[in-house]
Amino acid sequence: MKNIQELENQYTINTYNRQPGLTPCLVRGEGSYVWDTGDKKYLDFLSGLAVNVLGHCHPAVVSAINEQAQQLIHTSNLYYSGPQAELAEILVENSMPGGKVFLANSGAEANEAAIKLARKNKPGRYKIITFEGSFHGRTLATVTATGQPKYQKPFAPLVEGFSYGIFNDLESVERLVDDQTAGIMIEPIQGEGGVYVADDSFIKGLRSLCDREGILLIFDEVQCGMGRSGKLWAFENYGVMPDLLTAAKGLGGGLPIGAMVVRDKFTDVLQPGDHASTFGGNPVVCSASLAVLRTLLEEGFLTGVEDKGDLLRQELEKIISDHADLGYEYRGRGLICALELKKPEAKNIQGRCTAEGLLINAIGEHILRFLPPLTISKSELEDGLKTIRRIMVEFSA
Ligand SMILES: Cc1ncc(COP(=O)(O)O)c(C=O)c1O
């Protein structure tokens, strides 16, 4: 009998570079913890890549899924559906009141919808400006939007009309705008690219530029939205509203969902037949998502995220100053943050953390990324930090 790792290695295409012997097979989760096939327990500082905002198997999410699964699992969008309607209301009223939403199944799909809407908005304007180091997905259009050549090269020719500004450099964007520009798409906090936070003046400058040129400002909050920055949406940190907002990851509490929220002025751009998704707005997924949003919006939840984010920042900054030969800088906001290293040890540190029962993420060889569940307790955070501190000593001179 083959074990799970052997089966996966034989039958799934190896796009994720899992390492036999080093990559655990996870079978159970509760709160901030997961367990592997050998019943080894891990503290999760990764949340399934920013997905499990309420931790693992949160009771509100589990019961929402159970109840809806017993009632009706799928209908198609040929019919009205209660969970979809309720989710649309809570999403719009808590992001861009007066707007509307399109529901999809992933971040890439939400961004595809945004790109299509931006292109249809003004005939002749089809170009989208994104940013170096950005990440917007893996479909052909969204990988083109992603400003990282390593993800694009094998799939050329790419989709026409994308160009890349320099993050936090307004002039670089102004130089790219022309009379065919449809919109600017940006992550207010670049996640996959290494956790870079947009400056206040940069975001405000982009808003003015878009208003002046009559083009759409699109915020990709697939990773930094859903409470991660300490606000429900990262745009709230800037007091600047985008025209289109995309969300996914944490939105479904672990089930696949994507959403594009559209500001009031642009709700009629897409018309019947322009766009669709078989599973978009699926009742089970929407019920889970409703449970997540209702929990995030409970009194005090998001201020708790800010407090825990402050604790994480202070402790990571202390680790950096205690190991000046190894640590370079802290970046982030709330519970999305990174520790950049001077030495190329990120993958090794990640491996040691896994061995010690802590799941973190290495981006390349120099960046450690932390995305713990928003429900994590301060003592769990401190436990994880203790492990990181201990391991940093091993890699420090
Ligand atoms: C900011 C951002 N946008 C889009 C995506 C793509 O989302 P998905 O993998 O759900 O298609 C990601 C995934 O990491 C992301 O971080």
The ligand as an ORCA input file, in Angstrom:
! r2SCAN-3c Opt
* xyz 0 1
  C      -3.081     39.476     -3.895
  C      -3.480     38.217     -4.570
  N      -4.293     38.282     -5.637
  C      -4.704     37.167     -6.266
  C      -4.295     35.931     -5.856
  C      -4.766     34.701     -6.583
  O      -5.711     34.065     -5.816
  P      -6.143     32.539     -6.135
  O      -4.963     31.685     -5.843
  O      -7.308     32.312     -5.221
  O      -6.535     32.521     -7.561
  C      -3.446     35.807     -4.757
  C      -2.976     34.487     -4.301
  O      -2.015     34.353     -3.586
  C      -3.037     36.980     -4.091
  O      -2.215     36.930     -3.040
*
